[in-house]
Amino acid sequence: MTAVATKAPTPKNKKYQQNPKHAVRDIPARIFIWIGLLAGAAFAGLPVLWMLSSSFKSNREIFEFPPRLLTESFSFDAYLAILSDPSRLRFFINSYVVAICVTILTLVVAIHAAYAFSRFTFRMKHPLKLLIISVQAVPPITVLIPYFGIIVALKMYDTYPGLIFTYMLFTLPYAIIMMTSYMNSLPRELDEAVRVDGGSSMTALWRVLVPVSVPGIVSVGVYTFMIAWNEYLFALTLTSSESMRTVPIGLQLLMGQHSFQWNEIMAMSILGSIPVLALFLFFQRYFMSGLTSGAVKN
């Protein structure tokens, strides 16, 4: 027997054939793409690096010319000044209390509302949806003065409930819209299987739908926490005592009439950015999948 030599099949499709001319033409496009990406990264990252660097400098070093990103006299004095002052630590405690309470309450209300909009048919369903979307479209500053009067009349001025319920008015519309979209992407057979076994609607919600909706819940929770943590306008208007101020207001209070403690402002900005950054990095996988889920109808 004689062995017959066979040639390996060559792909006839043009997309498998490399054209040197096309490769050469792609080089300028790739260069421009990399230049754009580097410019965008520098535009977004350099201010953060400068803020971090300035938090370890003295005020005199911050205004040196030419400016230096790295300092010779590396110091934690600004951080110690923030963390050793009980009144400034109170800003962080207030922000944590308000943001956590707003996040939990918003998620509980949004999950039930989204379940109702997604799984049930009732009167005024579509007008209610339209009302929720319209509330989301209203600029908060337009309701500041009348809302201030309502809070004072209800004796919730300068209190935690006043801030919590105020923030919920602005976080609930987005949370309900996002959770409704996410639950619409879940098959109704999950609910029907629970009812066949004799379970109630609340059993189907909390035993089946909520566990599989973790990506959507996490994305809504992170967004809600960010809104409550960074809010400035209503925190300034609805509080008067320093014991109720939040971190954004505390940053403003560091700006004196005749001088600015820039290193302490930068240090407090870094400390104020850590919770949101940690949440996003820790839940990044769920956050991205939660934002994209429900965008395409199955």
Secondary structure as GFF3:
##gff-version 3
##sequence-region A 1 298
A	DSSP	three_ten_helix	14	16	.	.	.	ID=ss1
A	DSSP	alpha_helix	20	54	.	.	.	ID=ss2
A	DSSP	alpha_helix	59	62	.	.	.	ID=ss3
A	DSSP	alpha_helix	77	83	.	.	.	ID=ss4
A	DSSP	alpha_helix	86	119	.	.	.	ID=ss5
A	DSSP	alpha_helix	125	137	.	.	.	ID=ss6
A	DSSP	three_ten_helix	140	143	.	.	.	ID=ss7
A	DSSP	alpha_helix	144	153	.	.	.	ID=ss8
A	DSSP	alpha_helix	160	184	.	.	.	ID=ss9
A	DSSP	alpha_helix	189	196	.	.	.	ID=ss10
A	DSSP	alpha_helix	201	203	.	.	.	ID=ss11
A	DSSP	pi_helix	204	209	.	.	.	ID=ss12
A	DSSP	alpha_helix	210	212	.	.	.	ID=ss13
A	DSSP	alpha_helix	214	230	.	.	.	ID=ss14
A	DSSP	alpha_helix	233	237	.	.	.	ID=ss15
A	DSSP	three_ten_helix	242	244	.	.	.	ID=ss16
A	DSSP	alpha_helix	247	253	.	.	.	ID=ss17
A	DSSP	alpha_helix	262	282	.	.	.	ID=ss18
A	DSSP	alpha_helix	284	292	.	.	.	ID=ss19
###
